[in-house]
Amino acid sequence: MAPRFHDSPGDSCSPCPRPPPGRRRLVVNADDFGRSDSINEAVIRAHHEGILTSASLMVDEPACAEAVRLAKGSPRLGVGLHLTLACGRSALGPDAIPGLVNQQGRFPDSPARAGLRYFFRRELKAQLRAEILAQFEKFRATGLPLDHVNGHLHLHLHPTVLGILMEEAEALGLKRLRLTRDPLGLNLRLASGRLGYRLAHALLFGGLAAWARPALAKRGIRHTQSVFGLLQNGRVDEDYLCRLLPRLPAGDSELYSHPALPECKPEFDALVSPRVRERVSRLGIQLVRYQDL
């Protein structure tokens, strides 16, 4: 069964009206689209067979061209840019951005190390800007409408990176962005284990989201109120979804995951689960894309 989307009159990309009080809308996103064939397969199947509504494209990874081809055959799938500034390949060569990548054109594999360098080495800002603009241009060259923007490992909320995105927002056509904030209190009621990880990530991204929110509001950039999946870290499985859905807050939320076949089959299985689809329907949760917000 394909996901049941809200149908807007006229252009399929026209935004939905704000939901009435108490109404719940959910963007169901897959990160890392284009990174591998196994991820691409999981994304497209979860879209056509399950509740997945959008995916975030890595424009410099090996399976990007195939992901674009598949996305063009699935016009109801919202595709956004998964901005990559750590643990991945760059759009520009090492001669253009020598402070960001090694000779193979790869960013540092440690997001913490990358983040510290981007914050304290102010001379890297020009190189970061050039790389960010290059990734947006590569996305534009796909011909796909830009549904949203987020960052691999959430580095789009890094103060230096977000500052560049806000400075360039109008030129880039940036209208919707993931504001990564997974409510800790609710997560503690839904899941157990890895308490240190969950506390640290809730504190870090709660602070970054609070800092970013006024900048987004100033530019009219839309986002969901909550983002679920951060504190699960690869454990967005069927049981978690079945506990989350009845407690989903009113308004707009995002659930993101990393489905892959067979590497991350539990997350794929959750997205196509008949039990999950039945709960979405019974609870009246409206499945949308970022462009529908």
C-alpha positions in Angstrom: 0.0 0.0 0.0 1.4 3.4 -0.9 1.4 6.2 1.7 -1.7 8.3 1.9 -0.6 11.9 1.3 -2.6 15.1 1.7 -3.7 16.2 -1.8 -3.6 20.0 -2.3 -5.6 21.6 -5.0 -3.7 22.7 -8.1 0.1 22.4 -8.1 1.2 19.3 -6.2 4.0 21.4 -4.6 1.7 24.1 -3.2 1.8 24.1 0.6 -0.9 22.7 2.7 -2.8 25.0 5.1 -1.6 25.0 8.7 -3.2 22.1 10.5 -6.1 22.9 12.9 -5.4 22.6 16.6 -4.9 19.0 17.6 -4.3 17.8 14.1 -1.0 15.9 13.6 1.1 15.9 10.4 4.2 13.8 10.0 7.1 14.0 7.5 8.7 10.5 7.3 12.2 11.0 5.9 15.1 8.7 4.9 18.6 10.2 5.2 21.6 9.2 3.0 19.7 8.7 -0.2 22.3 8.2 -3.0 25.0 6.8 -0.7 24.6 3.2 -1.9 22.3 1.0 -4.0 21.0 -0.8 -0.9 19.9 2.5 0.6 18.3 3.6 -2.7 16.3 0.3 -2.9 15.1 0.7 0.7 14.0 4.3 0.2 12.0 3.7 -2.9 10.4 0.5 -1.6 9.5 2.3 1.8 7.9 5.1 -0.2 5.8 2.9 -2.4 5.0 0.1 0.1 5.1 2.1 3.4 4.9 5.4 5.0 8.0 7.2 3.7 7.3 10.6 2.3 10.7 12.1 1.6 14.4 11.5 1.4 17.6 13.5 1.7 20.1 13.2 -1.2 23.9 13.0 -0.8 24.9 14.6 -4.1 28.5 13.4 -4.1 28.1 9.7 -3.2 28.4 6.8 -5.6 24.7 6.0 -6.1 23.5 9.6 -6.5 22.7 9.3 -10.2 20.6 6.2 -9.6 18.8 7.8 -6.7 17.9 10.8 -8.9 16.6 8.4 -11.6 14.5 6.6 -9.0 13.2 9.8 -7.5 12.1 11.1 -10.9 10.0 7.9 -11.3 8.4 8.6 -7.9 7.0 12.2 -8.2 5.3 12.1 -4.8 8.6 11.5 -3.0 9.9 14.8 -1.6 13.7 15.0 -2.2 15.9 17.4 -0.3 19.7 18.1 0.0 21.6 16.1 2.7 24.4 18.6 3.0 27.7 16.7 3.6 30.6 18.3 5.5 31.8 15.3 7.4 32.1 11.6 6.8 31.6 11.8 3.0 32.9 13.2 -0.3 33.1 16.8 -1.4 31.6 18.4 -4.5 34.8 20.5 -5.0 38.3 19.1 -5.4 41.0 19.2 -2.8 42.8 22.0 -4.6 39.7 24.2 -4.1 39.1 23.4 -0.5 42.4 22.1 1.0 41.4 23.0 4.5 38.3 20.8 4.4 39.2 17.6 2.7 42.1 15.2 2.2 43.8 14.5 -1.2 41.0 11.9 -2.0 38.3 14.6 -1.6 37.0 13.2 1.7 35.9 15.2 4.8 37.1 14.1 8.2 35.4 11.0 9.5 34.9 12.5 12.9 32.0 15.0 13.0 33.3 16.4 16.3 36.7 17.1 14.8 35.2 18.7 11.7 32.9 20.8 13.8 35.7 22.1 16.0 37.8 23.0 12.9 34.9 24.8 11.3 34.2 26.8 14.4 37.7 27.8 15.5 39.4 28.2 12.1 37.7 31.2 10.7 39.8 31.2 7.6 37.9 28.1 6.5 34.6 29.9 6.2 35.2 30.9 2.6 36.0 27.3 1.7 32.9 26.1 3.5 30.8 28.6 1.6 32.2 27.5 -1.7 31.5 23.8 -0.9 28.0 24.5 0.3 27.2 26.5 -2.8 28.7 23.7 -5.0 26.5 21.0 -3.3 23.4 23.2 -3.8 24.4 23.6 -7.5 24.8 19.8 -7.9 21.4 19.3 -6.5 19.9 22.0 -8.8 21.5 20.2 -11.7 19.5 17.0 -11.0 16.3 18.9 -12.0 14.5 17.7 -8.8 12.5 20.3 -6.8 14.2 21.1 -3.5 11.9 19.7 -0.8 14.1 20.6 2.2 17.7 20.9 3.4 19.4 19.1 6.3 22.9 18.0 7.1 24.7 14.7 7.3 25.2 14.2 11.0 23.1 17.4 11.5 26.1 19.7 10.7 23.7 22.1 9.0 23.0 23.4 12.6 26.7 24.1 13.2 26.9 27.8 13.9 29.3 28.5 11.1 27.4 26.4 8.6 24.0 27.7 9.5 25.4 31.3 9.3 26.4 30.7 5.7 23.1 29.0 4.9 21.2 32.0 6.4 23.4 34.5 4.4 22.7 32.6 1.2 19.1 31.5 1.9 17.4 33.7 -0.6 19.8 33.0 -3.4 19.7 29.3 -2.7 15.9 29.1 -2.6 16.1 27.7 0.9 12.6 27.6 2.3 12.4 24.5 4.5 15.1 23.1 6.9 15.3 20.4 9.5 15.4 21.9 13.0 16.8 18.9 14.8 15.1 18.7 18.2 14.0 15.3 19.6 12.0 15.9 22.8 14.0 14.1 25.6 11.1 13.7 28.0 9.0 11.8 25.4 12.0 9.7 24.3 12.6 8.6 27.8 9.1 7.3 28.0 9.3 5.5 24.7 12.8 3.9 24.8 15.5 2.7 27.1 19.2 2.2 27.1 22.2 4.4 26.0 21.1 7.1 28.5 24.4 9.0 28.2 24.1 9.2 24.5 20.5 10.4 24.6 21.2 13.0 27.3 24.2 14.4 25.5 22.5 14.6 22.1 19.3 16.1 23.5 21.4 18.8 25.3 23.6 19.6 22.3 20.9 19.7 19.6 18.3 21.3 21.9 20.7 24.2 22.4 21.6 24.4 18.6 17.9 24.3 17.7 17.0 27.1 20.2 19.8 29.2 18.8 18.8 28.6 15.1 15.0 29.1 15.5 15.0 32.9 15.5 17.2 33.0 12.3 14.8 30.7 10.5 11.7 32.7 11.7 13.3 35.9 10.5 13.7 34.5 7.0 10.3 32.6 6.9 12.1 29.2 6.6 9.7 26.5 7.6 10.4 23.5 9.9 8.6 21.0 12.0 8.2 21.5 15.7 9.8 18.2 16.6 12.2 15.7 14.9 12.1 12.1 16.0 14.9 9.6 15.4 18.0 11.6 16.7 17.9 9.9 20.1 17.3 6.5 18.7 20.5 6.4 16.6 19.7 3.6 14.2 16.9 2.0 16.3 13.8 3.4 14.7 12.2 0.0 14.6 8.6 -1.1 14.5 8.1 -1.2 18.3 9.4 2.3 18.7 7.1 3.6 16.0 4.1 1.9 17.5 4.9 3.6 20.8 5.6 6.9 19.2 2.6 7.3 16.9 -0.1 7.5 19.6 2.0 10.1 21.5 2.9 12.2 18.5 2.5 15.9 19.4 -0.1 18.1 17.7 1.1 20.1 14.8 4.0 19.2 12.4 6.7 16.6 13.2 9.4 14.8 11.3 10.5 11.2 11.8 13.8 10.3 10.1 15.6 7.0 9.7 18.3 5.3 7.8 16.7 2.3 6.0 19.0 0.0 4.0 18.8 -3.5 2.6 20.0 -5.6 4.3 22.3 -3.4 6.4 19.6 -1.7 8.3 16.6 -3.9 7.7 14.8 -3.2 11.0 14.4 0.4 10.1 13.1 -0.5 6.6 10.7 -3.1 8.1 9.3 -0.5 10.4 8.5 1.9 7.5 6.6 -0.8 5.6 5.0 -2.5 8.6 1.3 -3.2 8.2 1.0 -2.6 12.0 2.6 0.9 11.6 0.5 1.8 8.6 -2.7 0.7 10.4 -1.8 3.0 13.4 -1.1 6.0 11.1 -4.5 5.5 9.5 -6.5 4.8 12.7 -4.9 7.8 14.5 -5.7 10.1 11.6 -2.0 11.2 11.2 -1.5 13.0 7.9 1.6 12.0 6.0 3.2 15.0 4.3 6.5 16.2 2.8 8.4 19.4 3.8 7.0 21.2 0.8 3.5 20.6 2.2 4.2 22.5 5.4 
